[in-house]
């Protein structure tokens, strides 16, 4: 649109017959070019929160006209100029009105990537400039609308790593790098600082489009001078002779330099930020395909094998190896992977085993029988088709091996199952795992929040989801929640738990939005052999578990220097176990999932 | 229940056959006595947020047992002990679980009425004791459950008036006055300080039950000593010889001393805190009953008559009184009250009038014709059955009289109607009213919030309601929002508006919850004759308008020293006018009613 156009300058009487001063008609490109290759750019002069009433009215009219034109062209997205001041209420109101009537077009709000590194904790300080705050106000006013995203303007200097980290939990669609932000390398070519490089790599990993903007500001070495003289363009079009070509080449070089994704990550690519309901293996019977997938996790079974080895060596001294037979029971044997791991451990240590494979799923028992026959284990392995909580065992076990853990440790009711199985474990018997602990940390996860919100009910906000976390900002280190130890010889056997946790955000993060909590577990299989997905100690190359996500019905904004206090409860009734959770500081949230009304695990 | 009872001390094996140690069986009172006269009192030792795990578990078990017993007895309410410390997460979780399964019983959480009068603005100060904060956390965790209310413990000293004022917007059901809080009058009898008296009177006005608790601590003058010796009772039973009788007598005296309710308040009693949808008199036709009610508001029509008098005197000098006939048009004449007021003004001032009564409701026109005939006004009054926006007037008016105002001034589309009627007003003509302004103020209104919430949809949270505000705390003085002036000779005739307001709470209030905004209007009829419901300038004894209430989807907690920034927009489309509103500070709320999706007024 003609940059000098202002609706208020158009003569009132003639307005009915005058065409809007757009640069060209829709015929200059084909419809598919418009919709595939062009992002609309809204006039940058608009200022809907100006003190000047006429400018404000002109801005609103122009914004609506341009968006309407972009819709007419079926553009996929429009770039909205950054809010001019700290106040953006009227801009947000107008954009929100537009969003209500938009079909598929995305609106990308430009936000300059600035945050003053003020150490002051004073939230009310007028000097604190953190463009994230503007974004946060804007998107709250627009109710986290899923068609409202961010285009970050990358400037010469960057905020701290913690501050940058927040954006990876937000819906950033594009990063606009001004040519001014580039340095010059020894050969005269543009390049970026190490910190910029790292940021851009992060954007690549999160499918953020990189846009180069501005003029050619680098004097290129000889041979490129002809190009340098033509420095009027504003955007990259990929053409060979484009004046911004050197910048583009550099960005392409950064992309090509990236390490290829490890196999596990490639496998998990399709699951990123995709919410799944947790399994209910106790109440439901798993399907063959599910067994098939999990049995492929060799890393996990190697850890189990190592644990059984250690346990066998502890139980049976070398000199008794030939005379003593250890009774090992696999409770929840499934199609047999732990039976195999245990027998391999026996072979490795030269210890003798008698194995009971207890499995409640009759379909898995069919496979178990086949396996035992195929491997010739008939004399060693006894298959028991029964729920471990009700089995009347013919003898007691030395070692109880199980894999009943969910992403949050106890969330698939391992404690209840193992308590039930403990009846047939000898007083000095060993449980593998011997203990497990759940962990949580607060996260920004606007994508997950919007997915939960799209169901428009409370139930989905009070459900925990299994999810491969990707578009997420982890705002504080994890903290342990519930621990269970087996066997449990205490007199009070309640598996109900209550934990109050307080998370402190790093001071240099700035404010951030907590959309919920990421949950993990770590299990001690036996002594120093552990297994888990808690990020700082996660077992490498294990793919059986994604994290768990506990959403918050209303996201909570954490300000610098304030801390987040959250309660988690594990509750139980006659037929089910459930979690409740709620934030008590800085402000109280509702208690989520009271009485397990929305989400529970059946006993 | 036996105060020494602790579930953990009961021998495990015998628990199946042991009766709970309740004071007596349900047979000591009749069912109707239990349900009408008894409020249950939960053991005061319980502490669900204790560091002591056993005490915590005992507390939860006991709380659930006692509530269950109270339900069994069909009690109307149970008194819950005040949270012991600053942390109440687990207590709230447990109460919330109970609330989910409760049918009709109310739970009254005891809250001591304390707030340190610390002037410090530091929100994070650990020394700030404000029991309202505890209540607020507790009820947020319980999601504003409508069965959770407050029993305030009144102590010897009271917080500031602003701090006390907050409680009148909360669901306070009882005020428990300890006998220690009473002073002694000159004759040796108990009495209360002036500030306590005022508070108790406020409670009477809000139907808060007064409970007297504690021992007889006053040595009564001779003649009452026999009673004083028997000072073991804990609660009032109303019996003649009750040891707390002197306190009760004093409270009864305070009640009897109160001024009787003025007639208007008595009339409005049934409407208190009852949400009504605003009228749509433009789109709908009012019913006879509605006209009947509003016509009775003599105060209003006296103001109109005074305004018309002044206008006539200004228009027609004394010497032209007999020769000049003023053309007065009543636009929206209804069943004729403004026609009558205008004619009375003409008579009072001795000026000659020609009146046009324009009314779009054909049913009201029937009554108008009857009135004109009955009063013999045929030569003076011409009845026009037409919408004023479309009427083709035979001549222009000197004075335009209308009563198109809603509780929020322009919310019944007076601006649009009068703009339409302005065509037939002379260039120097007068509009009565000549201008009107809307006002808002933030309020605590938990009852209204819960009523809106009970609909379980967004639509009701984005609707403005007409309501007689009573159980409401006004947190800051009103501020003007939109002003309209008639006639409007400006070239830009848009009636769209945008106003950003910033409310500062008095420092001594403490934190408070904003559930929404109360709205009012004030209209200048002519020169110094005004009419309105803005509290500080409200026209006395006028009953045509209640306030308007704009709810917030998520209540906003205001901390001391922070201010509330809110935006109101008046927007319009081809067929409707609507408001949007949203808070931008301390945190941003969603924009309410975007595009008038939930609430609008038809053109």
Interface residues (C-beta under 8 A of the other chain):
Chain A: X56 X87 X88 X89 X90 X92 X93 X96 X97 X100 X101 X124 X136 X137 X138 X140 X141 X142 X143 X494 X498 X500 X554 X557 X561 X562 X565 X567 X569 X571 X580 X582 X584 X587 X588 X589 X590 X591 X594 X595 X597
Chain B: X56 X57 X87 X88 X89 X90 X92 X93 X96 X97 X100 X101 X124 X136 X137 X138 X140 X141 X142 X143 X498 X500 X554 X557 X561 X562 X565 X567 X569 X580 X582 X584 X587 X588 X589 X590 X591 X594 X595 X597
